Amino acid sequence: MAAWNTARREPGAQLDHLAHLSPDVAVLPELAKVPMVAPARGSFVDFGAPGAPGVGVVGQEPWTIAGHWGDIRSGPLSHLPIVERLGELGLHSGYHAHRGVAQGEDEESTYWHSGGGTYMIDHVFVPRPWRIHNVVVGAERPWRSWSDHAPVLVDVEAP
């Protein structure tokens, strides 16, 4: 599973960039509003208001939750209410569960702010029973040349 904020770009090239990661599910927040496309594998669903950036989801059930949460102006823990609510629903952050770190501590950057600074604001939440084999956060090179966000890849096994 991969989540990558696409910085309002069209899905075609973004799906091509993610292809070498081979995710079974890809979630693409801030996707440009374009007509539906059908990638080579799975299904593509685009959520969003007409004329506004949406969220593209490529994959099949069971669903997880992934996206860009947090407000860098409010600090690294501004998304904790969302984390708590998802916890009540039986989901947890794949990154934090796999790395054994708390939200806001020892995190890799998923967002490179144009004014300087780096932040982890992109998350993939998976059902607690799922086994997490690995988590990879895309390196600044080459991903920053395509977006101001890194993809987050979570390798899971559902029971």
C-alpha positions as a printed NumPy array, in Angstrom:
array([[  0.   ,   0.   ,   0.   ],
       [  1.32 ,   3.454,  -0.829],
       [  0.084,   6.977,  -0.068],
       [  1.546,   9.947,  -1.93 ],
       [  0.301,  13.53 ,  -2.061],
       [  0.39 ,  14.323,  -5.761],
       [  0.55 ,  18.129,  -5.464],
       [ -2.499,  18.602,  -7.733],
       [ -1.085,  16.701, -10.7  ],
       [ -2.937,  14.39 , -13.078],
       [ -3.01 ,  10.683, -12.202],
       [ -1.331,   9.262, -15.319],
       [  2.265,  10.271, -14.599],
       [  1.798,   9.891, -10.841],
       [  0.691,   6.267, -11.241],
       [  3.703,   5.678, -13.488],
       [  6.062,   7.04 , -10.801],
       [  4.501,   4.72 ,  -8.195],
       [  4.51 ,   1.67 , -10.482],
       [  8.04 ,   0.576,  -9.542],
       [  6.951,   0.335,  -5.878],
       [  4.293,  -2.224,  -6.93 ],
       [  1.661,  -1.316,  -4.311],
       [ -1.59 ,  -3.279,  -4.263],
       [ -3.355,  -0.087,  -3.149],
       [ -2.315,   3.5  ,  -3.884],
       [ -3.969,   6.559,  -2.344],
       [ -3.265,   9.842,  -4.115],
       [ -4.387,  12.939,  -2.131],
       [ -4.534,  16.324,  -3.884],
       [ -5.104,  14.693,  -7.245],
       [ -6.001,  17.065, -10.085],
       [ -9.612,  16.778, -11.182],
       [ -9.569,  14.795, -14.399],
       [-11.84 ,  12.211, -16.034],
       [-11.743,   8.686, -14.616],
       [ -8.846,   6.529, -15.749],
       [ -8.358,   2.789, -15.429],
       [ -4.857,   1.727, -14.395],
       [ -3.517,  -1.647, -15.516],
       [ -4.489,  -3.278, -12.212],
       [ -7.399,  -2.745,  -9.834],
       [ -9.912,   0.054,  -9.943],
       [ -9.542,   3.815,  -9.747],
       [-11.92 ,   6.002,  -7.765],
       [-11.631,   9.788,  -7.566],
       [-13.246,  11.646,  -4.639],
       [-13.611,  15.415,  -4.603],
       [-15.822,  18.388,  -5.297],
       [-16.207,  19.492,  -8.926],
       [-13.315,  21.711,  -9.954],
       [-11.325,  21.002,  -6.778],
       [ -8.453,  18.615,  -6.084],
       [ -9.61 ,  15.206,  -5.004],
       [ -8.306,  11.988,  -3.545],
       [ -7.634,   9.11 ,  -5.901],
       [ -7.764,   5.545,  -4.585],
       [ -6.428,   2.636,  -6.605],
       [ -7.075,  -0.863,  -5.288],
       [ -9.65 ,  -3.211,  -3.864],
       [-11.248,  -3.914,  -0.467],
       [-10.59 ,  -4.191,   2.428],
       [-10.133,  -0.433,   2.694],
       [ -7.666,   1.433,   4.81 ],
       [ -7.367,   5.165,   5.435],
       [ -4.482,   7.199,   4.082],
       [ -3.871,  10.85 ,   3.52 ],
       [ -2.322,  14.142,   4.349],
       [ -3.181,  15.167,   7.898],
       [ -1.7  ,  17.803,  10.114],
       [ -1.165,  21.512,   9.934],
       [  2.48 ,  22.555,  10.036],
       [  1.482,  25.889,  11.555],
       [ -0.182,  24.093,  14.473],
       [  2.678,  21.706,  15.199],
       [  3.501,  18.052,  14.595],
       [  0.655,  16.748,  16.772],
       [ -2.215,  18.758,  15.25 ],
       [ -3.678,  15.577,  13.764],
       [ -3.985,  13.687,  17.082],
       [ -7.812,  13.957,  17.204],
       [ -7.92 ,  12.083,  13.871],
       [ -5.439,   9.469,  15.157],
       [ -7.546,   8.933,  18.278],
       [-10.787,   8.582,  16.287],
       [ -9.211,   6.114,  13.847],
       [ -7.902,   4.161,  16.856],
       [-11.466,   3.87 ,  18.126],
       [-12.333,   2.382,  14.725],
       [ -9.585,  -0.256,  15.046],
       [ -7.009,   1.426,  12.796],
       [ -3.467,   2.518,  13.574],
       [ -0.657,   4.248,  11.698],
       [  1.358,   1.649,   9.822],
       [  4.509,   3.766,  10.125],
       [  4.245,   4.309,  13.875],
       [  3.194,   0.737,  14.664],
       [  6.01 ,  -0.762,  12.594],
       [  8.697,   1.628,  13.854],
       [  7.501,   1.52 ,  17.465],
       [  7.498,   5.309,  17.776],
       [  4.879,   7.727,  19.063],
       [  3.181,  10.301,  16.854],
       [  5.483,  13.347,  16.526],
       [  8.655,  11.521,  17.657],
       [ 11.516,  10.231,  15.467],
       [  9.498,  10.599,  12.276],
       [ 10.804,  10.688,   8.719],
       [  9.709,  13.621,   6.585],
       [  6.871,  13.187,   4.125],
       [  6.514,  16.891,   3.324],
       [  9.189,  19.355,   2.255],
       [  7.864,  22.847,   2.946],
       [  8.887,  25.512,   0.44 ],
       [  9.688,  27.891,   3.306],
       [ 12.097,  25.401,   4.843],
       [ 11.468,  22.632,   7.303],
       [ 10.323,  19.07 ,   6.868],
       [  7.347,  17.347,   8.43 ],
       [  5.548,  13.996,   8.586],
       [  1.969,  14.799,   7.646],
       [  1.177,  11.875,   5.321],
       [ -0.049,   8.7  ,   7.008],
       [ -1.415,   5.249,   6.185],
       [ -3.768,   3.749,   8.784],
       [ -4.368,   0.001,   8.632],
       [ -6.53 ,  -2.401,  10.661],
       [ -4.759,  -3.454,  13.882],
       [ -4.974,  -7.208,  13.087],
       [ -2.955,  -6.766,   9.876],
       [  0.692,  -7.748,  10.047],
       [  3.002,  -4.948,   8.917],
       [  6.067,  -6.335,   7.139],
       [  7.766,  -3.074,   6.199],
       [  7.266,   0.673,   5.865],
       [  9.184,   2.854,   3.415],
       [  9.033,   6.644,   3.121],
       [ 10.195,   7.894,  -0.282],
       [ 13.514,   9.729,  -0.274],
       [ 13.658,  13.414,  -1.12 ],
       [ 15.384,  12.509,  -4.387],
       [ 13.739,  11.779,  -6.769],
       [ 10.282,  12.344,  -5.222],
       [ 10.64 ,  16.071,  -4.521],
       [ 11.033,  16.738,  -8.236],
       [  7.49 ,  15.371,  -8.708],
       [  5.739,  16.647,  -5.55 ],
       [  6.369,  18.401,  -2.232],
       [  5.278,  15.144,  -0.53 ],
       [  6.949,  11.727,  -0.305],
       [  5.026,   8.504,  -0.896],
       [  4.502,   6.261,   2.133],
       [  4.584,   2.551,   1.324],
       [  3.192,   0.106,   3.89 ],
       [  3.661,  -3.611,   3.177],
       [  0.899,  -5.482,   5.022],
       [ -0.607,  -8.94 ,   5.304],
       [ -4.277,  -9.222,   6.093],
       [ -5.314, -12.2  ,   8.253]])
